[in-house]
Amino acid sequence: MIKVIEAGRLRCRKVGRHRRIEFEELRRYQAAQRDESDRALKELADLSQDLRLGY
């Protein structure tokens, strides 16, 4: 998670040495990850259809 935060894909605030992620921000990140996964899966399915791999 630290790498995700440092890459700027997940916002947080620092309290002392600790990072705090708001629940809504976490839900936004989860939805974005789910959308990205769905898009990649669709792309793979389309590619397998184009190549007639039988999937």
C-alpha positions as a Markdown table, in Angstrom:
| # | Residue | x | y | z |
|---|---|---|---|---|
| 1 | Met | 0.0 | 0.0 | 0.0 |
| 2 | Ile | 2.9 | 2.4 | 0.7 |
| 3 | Lys | 4.0 | 2.1 | -3.0 |
| 4 | Val | 0.4 | 2.8 | -4.1 |
| 5 | Ile | 0.2 | 5.9 | -1.9 |
| 6 | Glu | 3.7 | 7.1 | -2.9 |
| 7 | Ala | 2.7 | 6.6 | -6.6 |
| 8 | Gly | -0.2 | 9.0 | -6.0 |
| 9 | Arg | -2.9 | 6.4 | -6.8 |
| 10 | Leu | -4.3 | 6.5 | -3.2 |
| 11 | Arg | -4.6 | 9.7 | -1.2 |
| 12 | Cys | -3.9 | 9.7 | 2.5 |
| 13 | Arg | -3.0 | 12.1 | 5.3 |
| 14 | Lys | -0.2 | 11.7 | 7.7 |
| 15 | Val | -0.7 | 11.6 | 11.4 |
| 16 | Gly | 2.7 | 11.6 | 13.0 |
| 17 | Arg | 4.5 | 8.7 | 11.2 |
| 18 | His | 1.3 | 7.0 | 10.3 |
| 19 | Arg | -0.8 | 7.3 | 7.1 |
| 20 | Arg | -4.5 | 7.5 | 7.4 |
| 21 | Ile | -6.8 | 6.6 | 4.4 |
| 22 | Glu | -10.3 | 7.8 | 4.4 |
| 23 | Phe | -12.9 | 5.1 | 3.8 |
| 24 | Glu | -14.4 | 6.9 | 0.8 |
| 25 | Glu | -10.9 | 7.1 | -0.7 |
| 26 | Leu | -10.4 | 3.4 | -0.2 |
| 27 | Arg | -13.7 | 2.7 | -1.9 |
| 28 | Arg | -12.8 | 4.9 | -4.8 |
| 29 | Tyr | -9.5 | 3.1 | -5.2 |
| 30 | Gln | -11.2 | -0.3 | -5.0 |
| 31 | Ala | -13.7 | 0.7 | -7.7 |
| 32 | Ala | -10.9 | 1.9 | -9.9 |
| 33 | Gln | -9.0 | -1.3 | -9.5 |
| 34 | Arg | -12.1 | -3.4 | -10.3 |
| 35 | Asp | -12.7 | -1.3 | -13.4 |
| 36 | Glu | -9.1 | -1.8 | -14.5 |
| 37 | Ser | -9.3 | -5.5 | -14.0 |
| 38 | Asp | -12.6 | -5.8 | -15.9 |
| 39 | Arg | -11.2 | -3.8 | -18.8 |
| 40 | Ala | -8.1 | -6.0 | -18.9 |
| 41 | Leu | -10.2 | -9.2 | -18.8 |
| 42 | Lys | -12.4 | -7.9 | -21.6 |
| 43 | Glu | -9.3 | -7.1 | -23.7 |
| 44 | Leu | -8.0 | -10.6 | -23.2 |
| 45 | Ala | -11.3 | -12.2 | -24.1 |
| 46 | Asp | -11.5 | -10.0 | -27.2 |
| 47 | Leu | -8.0 | -11.0 | -28.2 |
| 48 | Ser | -8.6 | -14.7 | -27.7 |
| 49 | Gln | -11.7 | -14.4 | -29.9 |
| 50 | Asp | -9.7 | -12.6 | -32.6 |
| 51 | Leu | -7.0 | -15.3 | -32.5 |
| 52 | Arg | -9.7 | -18.0 | -32.4 |
| 53 | Leu | -8.2 | -19.7 | -29.3 |
| 54 | Gly | -11.6 | -21.2 | -28.4 |
| 55 | Tyr | -12.1 | -19.4 | -25.1 |
